[in-house]
Amino acid sequence: MPTNVPPKAAAYPGVLEQRNTAFHIPPLHQCSHTTTQGLIAGVTGALASPAVLLLARYDAVGHLRLAARTALLATAARRELAGRLHPAGMDHPWRGRRFSARWGTHGELDYHPVRPDPVAEFLADTAVDNCLYRHPVRFLRLHEDLTAQQVPPFGT
């Protein structure tokens, strides 16, 4: 680490560091990442070729809450998911719900609710705001050995 970085700033990787009146953002590889799980509760694009997954977790009172959204899925992941996602019934808790298209925008996301039973493992950085991952997460794989009850609860 350069010697002109104050000791307090050096203790917090991932925060803006001031260097001679210019701001420096540390490289992505210095940010902290974690793998975890979520339920696939919605998708953008078609069920036959989903573009983005909306990942959810149940909160303490049993409500299905949006926890993350993935970056655009790779072609191999789209193929893997195509036959495993099923349209949600009219009782899906997100039916009629609206989500913003991007962080801090007023546009609405066009998505399709799906039955929230497939468990997805994903890679995320640790930037979380109100229990929602701030940045798009990366889908890693389906976790067919886990059930919805084994997914970490919302807020953890």
ROMI-854963 format. One record per atom (N, C-alpha, C): residue number from 1; x, y, z. Coordinates in nm, 3 decimals. Example, Ala and Ser with C-alpha at 12.3 -4.5 7.8 and 13.67 -1.06 7.14 Angstrom:
// ROMI-854963
 kedren       x       y       z
      1   1.319  -0.569   0.780
      1   1.230  -0.450   0.780
      1   1.320  -0.330   0.780
      2   1.285  -0.225   0.708
      2   1.367  -0.106   0.714
      2   1.290   0.003   0.787
***
This chain:
// ROMI-854963
 kedren       x       y       z
      1   0.085  -0.117   0.000
      1   0.000   0.000   0.000
      1   0.089   0.123   0.000
      2   0.057   0.227  -0.079
      2   0.139   0.348  -0.084
      2   0.150   0.413   0.054
      3   0.260   0.481   0.074
      3   0.285   0.543   0.204
      3   0.202   0.668   0.227
      4   0.144   0.726   0.122
      4   0.067   0.849   0.140
      4  -0.079   0.824   0.177
      5  -0.118   0.696   0.200
      5  -0.254   0.664   0.241
      5  -0.259   0.668   0.393
      6  -0.351   0.745   0.450
      6  -0.361   0.751   0.595
      6  -0.386   0.612   0.654
      7  -0.333   0.584   0.774
      7  -0.348   0.451   0.834
      7  -0.493   0.406   0.849
      8  -0.585   0.498   0.883
      8  -0.725   0.459   0.899
      8  -0.785   0.412   0.766
      9  -0.754   0.482   0.657
      9  -0.808   0.443   0.526
      9  -0.754   0.308   0.483
     10  -0.628   0.279   0.516
     10  -0.567   0.153   0.477
     10  -0.634   0.035   0.547
     11  -0.696   0.058   0.661
     11  -0.761  -0.049   0.737
     11  -0.896  -0.089   0.679
     12  -0.947  -0.013   0.585
     12  -1.080  -0.039   0.529
     12  -1.072  -0.055   0.378
     13  -1.032  -0.172   0.327
     13  -1.027  -0.188   0.181
     13  -1.166  -0.178   0.122
     14  -1.174  -0.119   0.005
     14  -1.302  -0.105  -0.061
     14  -1.363   0.032  -0.042
     15  -1.307   0.114   0.047
     15  -1.359   0.249   0.064
     15  -1.275   0.344  -0.018
     16  -1.331   0.459  -0.048
     16  -1.257   0.559  -0.122
     16  -1.139   0.607  -0.038
     17  -1.025   0.620  -0.100
     17  -0.907   0.669  -0.032
     17  -0.867   0.800  -0.098
     18  -0.837   0.899  -0.017
     18  -0.797   1.027  -0.073
     18  -0.647   1.028  -0.090
     19  -0.600   1.060  -0.209
     19  -0.458   1.068  -0.240
     19  -0.431   1.200  -0.310
     20  -0.371   1.291  -0.239
     20  -0.334   1.421  -0.297
     20  -0.450   1.484  -0.373
     21  -0.564   1.498  -0.310
     21  -0.688   1.558  -0.360
     21  -0.757   1.477  -0.470
     22  -0.702   1.364  -0.513
     22  -0.769   1.278  -0.611
     22  -0.823   1.156  -0.537
     23  -0.937   1.106  -0.579
     23  -0.994   0.990  -0.514
     23  -0.955   0.863  -0.589
     24  -0.929   0.760  -0.515
     24  -0.886   0.632  -0.570
     24  -0.983   0.524  -0.524
     25  -1.031   0.443  -0.617
     25  -1.116   0.330  -0.582
     25  -1.030   0.205  -0.597
     26  -1.013   0.127  -0.489
     26  -0.930   0.007  -0.498
     26  -0.984  -0.089  -0.604
     27  -0.897  -0.168  -0.666
     27  -0.941  -0.265  -0.766
     27  -1.042  -0.364  -0.708
     28  -1.124  -0.420  -0.796
     28  -1.230  -0.512  -0.756
     28  -1.175  -0.631  -0.677
     29  -1.057  -0.679  -0.715
     29  -1.005  -0.797  -0.646
     29  -0.973  -0.771  -0.499
     30  -0.973  -0.645  -0.458
     30  -0.949  -0.613  -0.318
     30  -1.079  -0.607  -0.238
     31  -1.193  -0.611  -0.305
     31  -1.321  -0.609  -0.235
     31  -1.350  -0.748  -0.180
     32  -1.431  -0.752  -0.078
     32  -1.463  -0.879  -0.014
     32  -1.583  -0.943  -0.084
     33  -1.574  -1.073  -0.112
     33  -1.680  -1.147  -0.178
     33  -1.719  -1.268  -0.094
     34  -1.840  -1.316  -0.116
     34  -1.889  -1.433  -0.044
     34  -1.981  -1.513  -0.136
     35  -1.992  -1.643  -0.110
     35  -2.090  -1.724  -0.182
     35  -2.201  -1.757  -0.084
     36  -2.323  -1.758  -0.134
     36  -2.439  -1.787  -0.052
     36  -2.552  -1.836  -0.142
     37  -2.670  -1.854  -0.087
     37  -2.781  -1.909  -0.164
     37  -2.905  -1.819  -0.156
     38  -2.989  -1.835  -0.256
     38  -3.118  -1.766  -0.260
     38  -3.214  -1.847  -0.346
     39  -3.341  -1.820  -0.331
     39  -3.444  -1.886  -0.411
     39  -3.466  -1.808  -0.539
     40  -3.478  -1.877  -0.650
     40  -3.510  -1.809  -0.776
     40  -3.660  -1.783  -0.774
     41  -3.698  -1.657  -0.764
     41  -3.839  -1.622  -0.751
     41  -3.891  -1.542  -0.869
     42  -3.803  -1.499  -0.957
     42  -3.844  -1.425  -1.075
     42  -3.730  -1.421  -1.176
     43  -3.765  -1.392  -1.301
     43  -3.665  -1.382  -1.407
     43  -3.702  -1.268  -1.500
     44  -3.601  -1.212  -1.564
     44  -3.626  -1.124  -1.678
     44  -3.599  -1.207  -1.803
     45  -3.657  -1.167  -1.913
     45  -3.645  -1.246  -2.034
     45  -3.750  -1.357  -2.031
     46  -3.730  -1.457  -2.113
     46  -3.826  -1.568  -2.123
     46  -3.786  -1.680  -2.028
     47  -3.884  -1.758  -1.983
     47  -3.853  -1.874  -1.900
     47  -3.763  -1.973  -1.973
     48  -3.777  -1.982  -2.103
     48  -3.697  -2.074  -2.182
     48  -3.553  -2.028  -2.197
     49  -3.527  -1.900  -2.170
     49  -3.391  -1.846  -2.178
     49  -3.383  -1.723  -2.088
     50  -3.380  -1.743  -1.955
     50  -3.381  -1.629  -1.864
     50  -3.254  -1.544  -1.878
     51  -3.272  -1.414  -1.869
     51  -3.158  -1.323  -1.882
     51  -3.098  -1.289  -1.745
     52  -3.185  -1.260  -1.649
     52  -3.143  -1.221  -1.514
     52  -3.233  -1.293  -1.415
     53  -3.176  -1.339  -1.304
     53  -3.254  -1.403  -1.197
     53  -3.281  -1.304  -1.085
     54  -3.402  -1.307  -1.031
     54  -3.434  -1.233  -0.910
     54  -3.432  -1.334  -0.797
     55  -3.340  -1.315  -0.704
     55  -3.318  -1.410  -0.596
     55  -3.381  -1.360  -0.468
     56  -3.443  -1.449  -0.395
     56  -3.521  -1.411  -0.278
     56  -3.485  -1.498  -0.158
     57  -3.528  -1.449  -0.043
     57  -3.518  -1.524   0.082
     57  -3.643  -1.493   0.164
     58  -3.679  -1.587   0.250
     58  -3.793  -1.564   0.339
     58  -3.745  -1.487   0.462
     59  -3.825  -1.389   0.506
     59  -3.791  -1.316   0.627
     59  -3.846  -1.389   0.749
     60  -3.830  -1.329   0.866
     60  -3.866  -1.393   0.992
     60  -4.015  -1.425   1.003
     61  -4.101  -1.351   0.932
     61  -4.245  -1.376   0.940
     61  -4.298  -1.454   0.819
     62  -4.206  -1.501   0.731
     62  -4.247  -1.585   0.620
     62  -4.277  -1.515   0.490
     63  -4.244  -1.385   0.478
     63  -4.265  -1.314   0.352
     63  -4.144  -1.334   0.261
     64  -4.171  -1.354   0.133
     64  -4.065  -1.371   0.033
     64  -4.013  -1.234  -0.005
     65  -3.885  -1.209   0.021
     65  -3.826  -1.077  -0.001
     65  -3.714  -1.083  -0.104
     66  -3.708  -0.985  -0.193
     66  -3.600  -0.976  -0.291
     66  -3.469  -0.954  -0.217
     67  -3.369  -1.037  -0.246
     67  -3.238  -1.025  -0.180
     67  -3.130  -0.983  -0.279
     68  -3.143  -1.023  -0.407
     68  -3.039  -0.992  -0.505
     68  -3.093  -1.013  -0.645
     69  -3.023  -0.956  -0.739
     69  -3.047  -0.987  -0.879
     69  -2.914  -1.017  -0.944
     70  -2.915  -1.108  -1.037
     70  -2.790  -1.150  -1.099
     70  -2.752  -1.054  -1.212
     71  -2.625  -1.063  -1.250
     71  -2.581  -1.002  -1.374
     71  -2.640  -1.087  -1.488
     72  -2.624  -1.042  -1.610
     72  -2.674  -1.121  -1.723
     72  -2.615  -1.261  -1.718
     73  -2.700  -1.359  -1.740
     73  -2.656  -1.498  -1.733
     73  -2.581  -1.539  -1.859
     74  -2.481  -1.624  -1.841
     74  -2.409  -1.682  -1.953
     74  -2.501  -1.779  -2.027
     75  -2.472  -1.806  -2.151
     75  -2.554  -1.895  -2.233
     75  -2.567  -2.033  -2.169
     76  -2.460  -2.087  -2.115
     76  -2.465  -2.220  -2.051
     76  -2.560  -2.219  -1.932
     77  -2.558  -2.112  -1.853
     77  -2.648  -2.102  -1.738
     77  -2.793  -2.090  -1.784
     78  -2.818  -2.017  -1.890
     78  -2.955  -2.004  -1.943
     78  -3.009  -2.140  -1.984
     79  -2.923  -2.219  -2.049
     79  -2.966  -2.354  -2.091
     79  -2.992  -2.443  -1.970
     80  -2.905  -2.434  -1.870
     80  -2.921  -2.516  -1.750
     80  -3.053  -2.484  -1.678
     81  -3.090  -2.359  -1.674
     81  -3.209  -2.316  -1.600
     81  -3.339  -2.332  -1.679
     82  -3.330  -2.337  -1.811
     82  -3.448  -2.333  -1.897
     82  -3.556  -2.435  -1.858
     83  -3.522  -2.557  -1.837
     83  -3.623  -2.658  -1.807
     83  -3.657  -2.670  -1.660
     84  -3.590  -2.593  -1.576
     84  -3.609  -2.607  -1.431
     84  -3.690  -2.494  -1.368
     85  -3.725  -2.395  -1.447
     85  -3.805  -2.283  -1.396
     85  -3.948  -2.300  -1.442
     86  -4.042  -2.277  -1.350
     86  -4.184  -2.295  -1.382
     86  -4.260  -2.168  -1.348
     87  -4.355  -2.130  -1.432
     87  -4.432  -2.008  -1.405
     87  -4.500  -2.016  -1.269
     88  -4.507  -1.904  -1.203
     88  -4.573  -1.897  -1.072
     88  -4.724  -1.894  -1.091
     89  -4.793  -1.944  -0.991
     89  -4.938  -1.935  -0.990
     89  -4.983  -1.795  -0.949
     90  -5.112  -1.776  -0.948
     90  -5.166  -1.645  -0.912
     90  -5.140  -1.610  -0.765
     91  -5.101  -1.709  -0.685
     91  -5.076  -1.685  -0.544
     91  -4.932  -1.645  -0.513
     92  -4.849  -1.628  -0.616
     92  -4.710  -1.587  -0.593
     92  -4.710  -1.452  -0.520
     93  -4.632  -1.438  -0.414
     93  -4.635  -1.314  -0.335
     93  -4.589  -1.190  -0.411
     94  -4.521  -1.207  -0.522
     94  -4.476  -1.091  -0.598
     94  -4.569  -1.057  -0.714
     95  -4.678  -1.128  -0.728
     95  -4.771  -1.102  -0.838
     95  -4.819  -0.957  -0.826
     96  -4.797  -0.877  -0.930
     96  -4.836  -0.737  -0.929
     96  -4.737  -0.644  -0.862
     97  -4.631  -0.698  -0.804
     97  -4.529  -0.616  -0.737
     97  -4.436  -0.556  -0.841
     98  -4.384  -0.439  -0.811
     98  -4.292  -0.371  -0.903
     98  -4.157  -0.352  -0.836
     99  -4.052  -0.369  -0.916
     99  -3.915  -0.347  -0.871
     99  -3.850  -0.245  -0.962
    100  -3.756  -0.167  -0.907
    100  -3.686  -0.069  -0.991
    100  -3.594  -0.142  -1.087
    101  -3.577  -0.083  -1.205
    101  -3.495  -0.145  -1.308
    101  -3.347  -0.148  -1.268
    102  -3.300  -0.043  -1.203
    102  -3.162  -0.036  -1.157
    102  -3.156   0.040  -1.028
    103  -3.045   0.024  -0.960
    103  -3.023   0.093  -0.833
    103  -3.037   0.243  -0.854
    104  -3.127   0.306  -0.781
    104  -3.140   0.452  -0.784
    104  -3.216   0.507  -0.904
    105  -3.285   0.423  -0.981
    105  -3.361   0.473  -1.096
    105  -3.510   0.461  -1.069
    106  -3.587   0.528  -1.151
    106  -3.733   0.524  -1.136
    106  -3.798   0.426  -1.234
    107  -3.721   0.374  -1.329
    107  -3.776   0.278  -1.425
    107  -3.814   0.147  -1.356
    108  -3.910   0.077  -1.414
    108  -3.956  -0.048  -1.355
    108  -3.900  -0.167  -1.430
    109  -3.872  -0.273  -1.357
    109  -3.818  -0.396  -1.412
    109  -3.931  -0.481  -1.468
    110  -3.916  -0.526  -1.592
    110  -4.013  -0.617  -1.653
    110  -3.967  -0.759  -1.622
    111  -4.041  -0.830  -1.536
    111  -3.999  -0.963  -1.493
    111  -4.118  -1.058  -1.490
    112  -4.086  -1.187  -1.479
    112  -4.187  -1.291  -1.469
    112  -4.168  -1.365  -1.337
    113  -4.269  -1.370  -1.250
    113  -4.256  -1.449  -1.128
    113  -4.248  -1.598  -1.163
    114  -4.164  -1.670  -1.091
    114  -4.155  -1.815  -1.108
    114  -4.178  -1.882  -0.973
    115  -4.210  -2.011  -0.976
    115  -4.225  -2.086  -0.851
    115  -4.095  -2.078  -0.772
    116  -4.098  -2.027  -0.651
    116  -3.972  -2.005  -0.578
    116  -3.920  -2.130  -0.508
    117  -3.894  -2.235  -0.587
    117  -3.838  -2.354  -0.524
    117  -3.695  -2.387  -0.566
    118  -3.645  -2.348  -0.684
    118  -3.504  -2.379  -0.711
    118  -3.413  -2.291  -0.626
    119  -3.311  -2.353  -0.569
    119  -3.213  -2.281  -0.489
    119  -3.090  -2.254  -0.576
    120  -3.047  -2.129  -0.581
    120  -2.930  -2.090  -0.658
    120  -2.817  -2.051  -0.565
    121  -2.697  -2.093  -0.600
    121  -2.577  -2.046  -0.530
    121  -2.523  -1.930  -0.611
    122  -2.482  -1.824  -0.541
    122  -2.431  -1.708  -0.613
    122  -2.312  -1.647  -0.541
    123  -2.234  -1.572  -0.616
    123  -2.118  -1.500  -0.565
    123  -2.154  -1.353  -0.559
    124  -2.131  -1.292  -0.443
    124  -2.169  -1.151  -0.425
    124  -2.059  -1.077  -0.351
    125  -2.048  -0.948  -0.380
    125  -1.962  -0.869  -0.293
    125  -2.042  -0.838  -0.167
    126  -1.979  -0.785  -0.068
    126  -2.045  -0.770   0.061
    126  -2.115  -0.636   0.079
    127  -2.134  -0.561  -0.029
    127  -2.207  -0.435  -0.020
    127  -2.357  -0.465  -0.015
    128  -2.416  -0.443   0.102
    128  -2.557  -0.473   0.125
    128  -2.624  -0.348   0.182
    129  -2.743  -0.319   0.134
    129  -2.819  -0.203   0.183
    129  -2.961  -0.250   0.211
    130  -3.006  -0.238   0.335
    130  -3.139  -0.285   0.375
    130  -3.160  -0.431   0.335
    131  -3.058  -0.512   0.358
    131  -3.061  -0.657   0.333
    131  -3.067  -0.693   0.184
    132  -3.046  -0.599   0.094
    132  -3.046  -0.623  -0.049
    132  -2.904  -0.601  -0.101
    133  -2.851  -0.700  -0.175
    133  -2.718  -0.684  -0.233
    133  -2.723  -0.568  -0.332
    134  -2.634  -0.472  -0.314
    134  -2.637  -0.349  -0.395
    134  -2.595  -0.373  -0.539
    135  -2.502  -0.464  -0.561
    135  -2.449  -0.487  -0.695
    135  -2.501  -0.620  -0.749
    136  -2.509  -0.632  -0.881
    136  -2.553  -0.761  -0.937
    136  -2.461  -0.873  -0.890
    137  -2.520  -0.986  -0.860
    137  -2.445  -1.103  -0.814
    137  -2.421  -1.196  -0.932
    138  -2.329  -1.291  -0.915
    138  -2.300  -1.385  -1.023
    138  -2.357  -1.522  -0.990
    139  -2.446  -1.570  -1.075
    139  -2.502  -1.704  -1.059
    139  -2.390  -1.805  -1.077
    140  -2.380  -1.900  -0.982
    140  -2.278  -2.004  -0.992
    140  -2.337  -2.138  -1.034
    141  -2.446  -2.179  -0.967
    141  -2.506  -2.308  -1.000
    141  -2.638  -2.326  -0.926
    142  -2.715  -2.424  -0.971
    142  -2.833  -2.465  -0.895
    142  -2.787  -2.554  -0.781
    143  -2.851  -2.541  -0.668
    143  -2.820  -2.623  -0.551
    143  -2.936  -2.720  -0.532
    144  -2.937  -2.827  -0.610
    144  -3.049  -2.920  -0.608
    144  -3.058  -3.002  -0.480
    145  -2.952  -2.998  -0.399
    145  -2.952  -3.072  -0.273
    145  -3.009  -2.991  -0.157
    146  -3.045  -2.865  -0.181
    146  -3.100  -2.779  -0.076
    146  -3.248  -2.749  -0.101
    147  -3.322  -2.729   0.007
    147  -3.462  -2.689  -0.002
    147  -3.476  -2.543   0.040
    148  -3.593  -2.487   0.019
    148  -3.617  -2.348   0.056
    148  -3.593  -2.323   0.205
    149  -3.621  -2.422   0.288
    149  -3.603  -2.406   0.432
    149  -3.456  -2.401   0.471
    150  -3.366  -2.445   0.384
    150  -3.224  -2.445   0.414
    150  -3.152  -2.320   0.363
    151  -3.223  -2.236   0.291
    151  -3.164  -2.110   0.242
    151  -3.154  -2.015   0.360
    152  -3.043  -1.939   0.370
    152  -3.032  -1.843   0.481
    152  -3.151  -1.748   0.481
    153  -3.199  -1.709   0.600
    153  -3.313  -1.617   0.605
    153  -3.274  -1.477   0.556
    154  -3.375  -1.402   0.514
    154  -3.354  -1.265   0.469
    154  -3.287  -1.184   0.581
    155  -3.188  -1.108   0.543
    155  -3.117  -1.025   0.640
    155  -2.990  -1.086   0.693
    156  -2.957  -1.208   0.647
    156  -2.831  -1.269   0.693
    156  -2.738  -1.291   0.577
***
